Amino acid sequence: MTSVILRKGREDSLLRFHPWVFSGAIARLEGDEPAEGDVVEVRSASGQVMGCGHWQIGSIAVRILCFGEAVLPEGFWKMRLGAALAERKALGMAPEDATSTTCYRLVHGEGDSLPGLIIDYYGGVCVMQAHSVGMFLARHEIAAALREVYGSGLKAVYDKSSGTAPFKAGLDLLDGYLYGDGSALAKDAFVLENGHKFHVNWEEGQKTGFFLDQRENRQLVGLHSAGRRVLNLFCYTGGFSIYALASGALSVDSVDSSAKAMAMTDRNVILNGFATSREEGDGAVHHSYCCDALDFLHSAPEGKYDLMIVDPPAFAKHRGALHNALRAYQRLNADAISKVAHGGIVFTFSCSQAVDRQAFSLAVFSAAAQTGRNVRILARLSQPADHPVSIYHPEGEYLKGLMLYVE
């Protein structure tokens, strides 16, 4: 095994359990030249074993899997995945006889001490995404461990890493089933979230098929939707829209530029017992619009909506895009704040990891000031407990949001 020897004093972050070793902290390598994805041991300049993890090419050179261990212990994957499932069960998210919620995130990267790995659970099917070469190479071991952890309750394991694993690593990135065959389920099955039904197609949908990180925020939107006219921008498959409809919204308009997303939104609306239409003035409570969300909002009449959800895709995928992203958040939120009815509510979000909570709040503050309207923050929003953030790795808190009241 290759030993990664750190520069003097550069072990401090590992002593504080931060799971990344940056390339600039490395003094030298001892042993064979590692291939990307290999497990390597990390030692301090004095020779102390700091841990072991996946070697990768880039500014983050090692993602630590075990602190204080030179090699991965026997049964490592089963131990880690079992601990993650036990935590979800302790939080009431994964009961054996789940009747109201049958989907959750099982592994959230560094938050579950498995950096570079995401696993979402949909009614007996685990969908994994590897964000590192090491996790991709370990996918079969991970699938085997999932079978041990879930037992007969596991129907299939689907690897959807083609869009997340490093494409320059020369990997054979073909999505497919590592265990079982859930093709029929992916097309026709649905999951429950707080009693609401959602079709989830993990084979063709974005990410793993559904945005589980907005579960609690969707519930909050539902609490404030009764008697309101709701606009759901960047709606994807209509999660917020379903909660608003079920809570007694007067009307819900869902907008997304993806035709596939809008088709799934219509399916979900109908699945939950509501009528939907692509035409205005026909008496339907829900209307779907397949068009650019920014253009739709810009052309919307002022005061038409009492509640807006502004949940765009990540505007900044890396630090270099931060400036333009913040300007985009400001323009988008200025439009929303200026258009919402007096006494209206705006739920606004950023899922860009490069945009921290303070920078996002400042962008929304600037947007509010630009409109000249009186705006209050009613709540600061984040990701749910099945998307945990390691206290030693605050970078894991990627989702941030604000609930605004606009006079």
WOVEN-V561963 format. One record per pair of residues at least 24 apart in sequence whose C-alpha atoms are under 7 Angstrom apart, sorted by the first residue. I is the first residue (numbers start at 1). GAP is how many residues later the second one is. Records with the same first field share a line. If there is no record, write none. Layout:
BEGIN
I: GAP / GAP
END
This chain:
BEGIN
1: 30 / 39
2: 27 / 28 / 29 / 30 / 31 / 32 / 38 / 39
3: 26 / 27 / 28 / 37 / 38 / 39 / 40
4: 24 / 25 / 26 / 36 / 37 / 38 / 39
5: 24 / 37 / 38 / 39 / 40
6: 37 / 38 / 39
7: 38
8: 37
11: 33
14: 36
16: 376
17: 375
18: 374 / 375
19: 44 / 45
20: 40 / 42 / 43 / 44
21: 39 / 40 / 41 / 42
22: 37 / 38 / 39 / 40
23: 36 / 37 / 38
36: 97
37: 96 / 97 / 100
38: 96
41: 29 / 30
54: 80
63: 52
65: 48 / 49
77: 65 / 68
78: 67 / 71
82: 67
84: 28
88: 298
100: 92 / 93 / 94 / 95
101: 91 / 92 / 93 / 94
102: 89 / 90 / 91
103: 88 / 89 / 90
104: 108 / 282
105: 107 / 281 / 282
106: 280
108: 279 / 280
110: 280 / 286
111: 277 / 278 / 279 / 285
120: 88
122: 69
123: 68
124: 29 / 30 / 31 / 32
125: 29 / 30 / 31 / 32
126: 30 / 31 / 32
127: 30 / 31 / 32 / 33 / 81
128: 30 / 31 / 32
129: 30 / 31 / 32 / 35
130: 31 / 34 / 35
131: 33 / 34 / 35
132: 33 / 34
133: 32 / 33
140: 38
143: 35 / 36
155: 25
156: 24 / 25 / 26
196: 76
197: 71 / 74 / 75
198: 70
199: 69
213: 170 / 171 / 174
214: 169
216: 168
218: 25
219: 24
222: 25
223: 24
225: 24
228: 78 / 79
229: 76 / 77 / 78
230: 75 / 76 / 77 / 78
231: 74 / 76 / 77 / 78
232: 76 / 77 / 78
233: 60 / 76 / 77 / 78
234: 59 / 76 / 77 / 78
236: 25 / 26
237: 24 / 25 / 27 / 28
238: 27
242: 27
250: 35
251: 34 / 35
252: 33 / 34 / 35
253: 33 / 34 / 35
254: 33 / 34 / 35
255: 33 / 34 / 35 / 36 / 38
256: 33 / 34 / 35 / 36 / 37
257: 33 / 34 / 35 / 36
258: 32
259: 31
262: 26 / 28
298: 37
301: 38
302: 37 / 38 / 39
303: 36 / 37 / 38 / 39
304: 36 / 37
305: 35 / 36
306: 34 / 35 / 38 / 39
307: 33 / 37 / 38 / 39
308: 37 / 38 / 39
309: 37 / 38 / 39
310: 37 / 38 / 39
311: 37 / 38 / 39
312: 38
313: 38
314: 36 / 37 / 38
315: 37
316: 36 / 38
317: 35 / 37
318: 36
319: 35
322: 32 / 33
326: 37
329: 34
330: 33 / 34 / 36 / 37
331: 36
333: 31 / 34
334: 33 / 34 / 36 / 37
337: 31 / 69
338: 33
342: 64 / 65
343: 62 / 63 / 64
344: 61 / 62 / 63
345: 58 / 59 / 60 / 61
346: 57 / 58 / 59
347: 55 / 56 / 57
348: 53 / 54 / 55
349: 51 / 52 / 53
350: 49 / 50 / 51
351: 47 / 48 / 49
352: 46
353: 45
357: 43
373: 33 / 34
374: 32 / 33
375: 29 / 30 / 31 / 32
376: 28 / 29 / 30
377: 25 / 26 / 27 / 28
378: 25 / 26 / 27
379: 24
END
